[in-house]
Amino acid sequence: MRIISGTARGTKLYTLEGLETRPTLDRVKESIFNIIQGQIQDSIVLDLFSGSGAIGIEMISRGAKKVVLCDKAKPAIDIINKNLEKTHLKEKAEVYNLDFEKCLEKVKNLKFDLIYIDPPYDTDYIIKSLKIILKEEITSKDCIIILETDDENRILEQIKNIDVKIIDKRKYGRASIIFLNCLD
C-alpha cells in the first residue's frame, strides 16, 4: 500500500497484520480520489474507521487542511502514527484512539468537507455513524460522505429514509463505494 499522489507520493505505508482490518485496494483508492479530487484542497476531513490511515493520509498528501483519523484498535493507532511520521504529515492530522461514537461526540464542533466511513463489514456502523453525523450537523454545506461496504443493497435500504442523497455508486469486486451529499 502506498500514497498515490501529492506531497508524499510513492511513500510505502505500514499496514496492519492479521485479518482485523481490510485495507482499501490501491485501484479502489485511486478511483475514489479521481472522483473527489476537486473537493480535497484545503478541506477538513474525517476518516472514521481509519485502519492504517491510508485514506486520511492520502487526503493530507493531496492538500487537505486537516484530517481527523479515528480507530478504536490500539494497533491501528500505532500504525497510523508510524505512517504519519514516515510521510511527514503529522502536523495536519488529529488521531483518536476511540470508538466511532465517542469520536463523533469529540469532533461535533467541526464542520467536515469530506467524511470517509469504512467500518468492519457485517456491522450496522454505517447507519449508526450517519445518524450521529446528521444529528450533530458536523458536515459543511457541500460535504461528501463516502461509504465503503460489501453489502450495497443492505446499506442502500438502511439509508433510504435519512436525509442524504446518493450522488454516485461504484463497485470494485467485493467492495461497493457509495458517495452521498447531505440534504438541506
Stockholm file with secondary structure:
# STOCKHOLM 1.0

chainA/1-184         MRIISGTARGTKLYTLEGLETRPTLDRVKESIFNIIQGQIQDSIVLDLFSGSGAIGIEMISRGAKKVVLCDKAKPAIDIINKNLEKTHLKEKAEVYNLDFEKCLEKVKNLKFDLIYIDPPYDTDYIIKSLKIILKEEITSKDCIIILETDDENRILEQIKNIDVKIIDKRKYGRASIIFLNCLD
#=GR chainA/1-184 SS CBCCSSTTTTCBCCCCCSSSCCCCCHHHHHHHHHHHHHHHTTCEEEESSCTTSHHHHHHHHTTCSEEEEECSCHHHHHHHHHHHHHHTCGGGEEEECSCHHHHHHHTTTCCEEEEEECCCSSSSHHHHHHHHHHHHTCEEEEEEEEEEESCHHHHHHHHTTSSEEEEEEEEETTEEEEEEEECC
#=GC SS_cons         CBCCSSTTTTCBCCCCCSSSCCCCCHHHHHHHHHHHHHHHTTCEEEESSCTTSHHHHHHHHTTCSEEEEECSCHHHHHHHHHHHHHHTCGGGEEEECSCHHHHHHHTTTCCEEEEEECCCSSSSHHHHHHHHHHHHTCEEEEEEEEEEESCHHHHHHHHTTSSEEEEEEEEETTEEEEEEEECC
//
